[in-house]
Amino acid sequence: MAAACCRHVTEFLRGGPWIDPDAELIAVRDAPGLILLNGPSPLLGDDHVHAYAPFWELGKAIDGGRIAFPVASRAFDDAIIEPWSLLGLLSQACYRWLDEPVHAGQFFAAMIDRWSELDAVGPRYTMGARTGAQLWELPHLLKHVLARRGVAQAELVKPLPCGGLVGLVGLTASS
């Protein structure tokens, strides 16, 4: 898994696309195993989807000076379009993008657009545990973005209100 992500990032560093237009993408719900949002995890093998891994490797390239952050932002721009890459942005490796208000707004809009599809996967998401959970139940960067938008921490640990993400932000705006 790590070797494939390293190759992917190397191609990106050479000017290739973040998302290969020739790649055959499968729906998130059809992926095998659990969907790991942060890692690596010694508890899980490679037979699961490591959604965090491409951004983990890209972050190492940024930190190592192999690519400048503004150039690497092209990956973010591409990632918010596809569900798989959007899931990768939930990883702690992506704070650098989501701390910027413009990127955080774009990410939030993409999450609203894709939420139904991502949530429909069911309890298959994990931050490294051997058991899956619903996406909303995990401590990922969407909650960081929501907190920065004024959503109280107490609301971020409750089930989503009626209206989902939009309803949650609406509760904040009306209080």
Buried (B, 14 or more C-beta within 10 A) or exposed (E): BEEEBBEBBEEBBEEEBBBEEEEEEEEBEEBEBBBBBBBBBEEBEEEBBBBBBBBBBBBBBBEEEEBEEEEBBBBBEBBBEBBBBBBBBBBBBBEBBBEBEEBBEBBBEBBEBBBEEBBEBEEBBBBBBEEBBBBBEBBBBBBBBBEEBEBEEEBBEEEBEEEBBEEBBEBEEEE
